[in-house]
Every structure is written in structure tokens, then in C-alpha cells.
Amino acid sequence: MQYALIIYENEAESYPDGEQGEAWRAVLAAHEAFAGDLHERGLLRGGSGLRHSDTATTVRVTGAGRTVHDGPFAETREQLGGFYLIEAADLDEAIAWAKKLPVAANASIEIRPCLDMPQPGQD
């Protein structure tokens, strides 16, 4: 079964120097090693780190229509930093991988099973 490991961190606390800082570079190097381990085991299905939330654009859908806003829509202490899409035998295995994720202090990793949906072109 596929699981999404969704990473939430407080960007201001975890990376005070932004995307060019030492803490940011260290975490990227650790993610490269983590992703490499998943890939070698044949478990990595996709994923990506995300740029800081101040680069986001949000489309808000309401009964009145759709509007576009700069930046993240929700005000929260933690921002979505990235995700991994992995293959795991069960939730316990997905949790074990989530516990190994290289994140800064005060982060959380949400684990969600993916829906089994047919891919385009597959019968």
C-alpha cells in the first residue's frame, strides 16, 4: 500500500536563515540520504520538498467562486515543508519510516494511506 509522509515544520524556528542557511543545507543533505535509502529498497514512489510558504499561491473556492491569494491561506505555526510517497506493507512500516525522517526540532509528520485509484492508461 502507498502512504504519504507529509512533513510540517515551523519555518521561522527551524530555518532562521531561510533556504540558504546552514540548517537548511544540513536538512537537505539528510533528506538526500533518506530518499536514497528508500530508493535502494524499492520503496520510494515520489515526493518533494517545498519552497517556503511565503512563495505559495492559494486558490480559495467558495460559493461565490474562486479567488487567488498570495501566500498560504491558513495561519498556522507549522507549514507544509514537503512529502514522501512510499510503498509500505502496512501502517506500522510507514510509521517506522516516518520516525526516521530527517526533520528539525518541533516538526510533525502526518502519515496518510493513499487511495487505490486507477492510473490513466491502465485497465
N, C-alpha and C positions, 0 to 999 in steps of 0.2 A: 504494500500500500504506500502511496505517496503522502508525505507530510510537508507542510510549510513550517519552517522555523523562522518566526518573524521577530526581529530584533528591535527593541525600543530602548533608547538611551536619552539622557539629558545632555544635549549637545553642549550647552554652556558649561556644565560641570565637567564633562568627560573630555572635551576638546577645547580648552580655553583659547588656544592659538589657532583654531579653525583647521581647515583642510591642509594647511602647510606645516602645522606644528609637529613636534616630536611625538606627542602622544598619538596623534592621528596616524603618523607613519608607522609607529610600532604596532598599532592595532591592524593596519592593512597587511603588514608582513605576517602577523599571526593568522589572519584570515586566509592568506595565500597558502600557508601550511595546512590549515584546517581543511580548506577546499581540496587541496592536493591529496590529503588522506582519504576524504570521501570519494574522490575521483578514482584513486588507485583501487579502492574496494568496490567500485562499480555502483556506488550509491547516490552519487550526485546527479540530479536531473536538471538543475538550473539554479538561478538565483543571481543576486546582485547587491552590491552596496548602493546606497543612495546618497546623492549630494545633500548638503544641509537643507533643512526645512525652509530656510529663507529663500531658496531658489524654486520653491514649489509654486504651482498654479493650481487652483481649485475650481472645479465647475460645480456649482451648487444647484441642485434640482429641487424646485418647489412647485406647488400647484400653479404658480404664476409663470413658470418657465424655467429657463436655465440662465444662470449668470456666471461670469468668470471673475475670480478674485486672485490677486497676487498673494503668495504665501500660503501657509497651511490655514485651513478654515477653523479647526478646533484649537482652542487654547489649552495646552496641557504641559505638564512638566517634562514628559518624555516624548521624544519624537521618533518616528519610524526611521530607522537607520539602514535597514536592508533586510534581506531574507535569503534563505536557502530552501530549495525544493529537493527533498531527499526521498529515497526509497528505503523503507524500513519494514521489518517483518511485523511489527506491532507498535503500540504506543510506548511500551517500555523501552524498546530500542530507540525510538525517536527522542524520548526523554534523555536517554544516555548520551546521545549526540548533542542535544541541546545543552547539557551540563558541560560539555567540552568546548562550547563556542567561546572564542576569544572576544570578550566584551569588557568595557571599562566598568568600574565600580558603579553600583546603583543602576544597573540595567535589568531589563526583563526580557525573556524570550517566550513568546507565545507559540504554542505548538498546535497546529490545526491539521486534521486529516483533510485531504483533498477529495473532492467529489470524483467519482469514476464517470467521466464523460467521454464519449467517443471523440476521437480526433478527426478533423476533416480529412477525407480521403480514405478512412478506414471503415471497413464493413463490420 
